[in-house]
Structure formats: C-alpha cells, structure tokens
Amino acid sequence: MGMPEPIPDVRFLTVAEVAAIMRVSKMTVYRLVHAGELPAIRFGRSYRVPESAVTAALHNPVADAG
C-alpha cells in the first residue's frame, strides 16, 4: 500500500460569509446554490461553499437580464 493522497487545502465559507463577500443577501446565496450556479456542500442542516467557487463567481459575473 502506498501513501494516501493528500487532501487539498480547501476553505469552506458559510452562507453568511459568502453573502458578505458578494454583497448580496443570504437568500440570494441560497438561490444561487439551489439553482446550481454556486457549488455548495451540505453539512447537516447548513451549506458550505468552497472559497474558490466564490472567487470564480466574482471573477465571472453573470448578468441577470430578467
């Protein structure tokens, strides 16, 4: 057996932290998660969003013309 592969250093943010960084409401973050526009992992009853996903979303904004 070889050495186990190292776990990448991923930082997860709470919905409230994501909302503060993106300057939107927590409900908007939940909508983005449920729509599949922002990847998230569910921990118990709460969601955690990878920091890299937030950074990517901020660098590639999608305008909602609706």
N, C-alpha and C positions, 0 to 999 in steps of 0.2 A: 504494500500500500504506500502511495506517495503522500506528499504533504497536501493537506487540504488547501483548496484555492482561497486566497484572501478575500474577505468580504470588502467590497468597495466602500469607501467612506462617503456615505450618503447622508445628508442632513435633511430631516423632515420638519416641516413647519405646520403649525396649527392653522385652521381656517381663519382665526382672528389675526394671526401674524401675516398670512397671505393678504387678507383684506387691507391691512395697514400698509403693506409694501406696495400693493397695487392701487391704493387709494380708492377702494370701492367698498361696498357693504359686504358683510358676511354672507348675506343672501345671494349676492352676485357671485361670490366664490362657489357657493353650493350649486348655483345654476350652471356654472362652468363645469364643475365636477360631474354633475348628473348628465349634462349634455355631451360629455366625453371630450370637451375642449381643453380640460386641465386634468392630467392624470393624478389620481389620489389612491391611497391605500386606507382601508377601513381598519381601525384599531378599536375593537369593542363598539361603542356607540358613536365614536368620533372619527373624523377623517384627518389624515396627514398627507401633505402634499410635498413631493420632493422639491428642494430648493432649486435644483437645476431646471425643473419644469416651470417654476415661476420666472426664473431668469429668461428662459426661452420665450415664454409668453410675452414678457415685457419687450424683448428684442424683435418679436414678430407679431405686432398687434394686428388684430383683425377688426376692421370697422363693421359695425352692425348698422346697415342702412335701413333696417326695418323700423 
